[in-house]
Amino acid sequence: MSHQNVKCSKCGYTPRDSPVSGVWYCPKCGKRMTIAASRPRVTRKFYRKPVTVQKSRDQVTSQIYRKLADEKPTDLGLKESYLNPKIDPILPKPRDKMRLFYKKD
């Protein structure tokens, strides 16, 4: 039942003011009624799934072959530095105190 047409199911009494949702007692006969909260109707929107285009094996292999054939590997000249890196030697810090550890018998 909506708020506009609330009517007692036993005696047919219609209240002047529309009652709030929840439990309502008829003032004439005392019958208990539950009134559901009126909610706006929600329309669901259904979206189409994106169409997936599958590639055939021939298309995939030809695409890979084109990439390998067209692109030439560029030599950036970085191989030498990776094989023989030039690293400055790390000098140890001078120590003021030295701790010696002995094994207890």
N, C-alpha and C positions, 0 to 999 in steps of 0.2 A: 504494500500500500504506500502511496506517496503522501506527502503532507497535506495536499489539497483535499483529498477525499477520504479522510479518516472517519470511520464509522464503526460503531460497536457491532460486533458480529452476532451478539445475542439479542439486544433490544432495538438496534438500529439508531441509537442516539448519535447525533453529529455535533461535535463541539464547535463553539463560536471561533475560538482561537486554535490555530493548527498546533498540535503538540510537537515537542522536540522528539527526535529519535530516541529510542530506548523503550522503557516500560511505561504503559499508560493504563490507568484504571478508569473505567467508565463511571461517571458520577451518579448515573441513574441506577444501574443494576450492580455495579461493583466488579464487573468482569475484567480480568487482567488481559492486556494485549501488548504484544511487542511490536514496535514500529521500527522498521529498518531505516538506516540512514540513507537519504537519497544522494546518490553520487552521479555526477555527470557521466554520460555514456562515453566511453573511450573507444575511439575507432582505431583499430590496429592497421598499421601500414605494412604491407608486405612488399619487399623489394625483390626485384629479379636478381638471381645470382649472376655474376659476371660469366660470360661465355668463355670457357677455356679453349684455346686453340692449340691442339696438339700437333707437334711436328713429327713427321715421319723420320725413320732412321736415315733415309737418303738425304733429307734436308739437313739433318744434324751433321752427318759425315761431310757433306759438301761444304757446310759452313766452317767446320773445323779445318778442312783442307784449304779453303780460301784464306783463312787467317794465317795458316802456316806458310802458304805459298806467297802471299802478298807482303807480309811483314818480314823484314829482314832484321835479325838480331843486331842491335846497335852495340858496338863495343865502346864503353864509356871509359876504358882505361883504368878501371878500379881493381883489376885482378892483382896487379903487382903489390899494391898497398895492403891487400888482404893477406897475401902470402908472406910478405916481409914487412911487417909493421914496424914503424919507427917509434919506439917508446922510450922516453927519457928514464934513466935509472932513478929509482926511489932511494934516497939517502936515509939511513936510519937516524932517528932523533937522538941527541945526546941525553943520557940519563943521569940524574943526580943520585938516586937511590937504587940499590939493587936488592932484591929479596931472594934469599936462598932457601930452598926447601930440602929438608933432610928426611929420610925414611926412619921412622921410629922402630926400635927393636923390641 
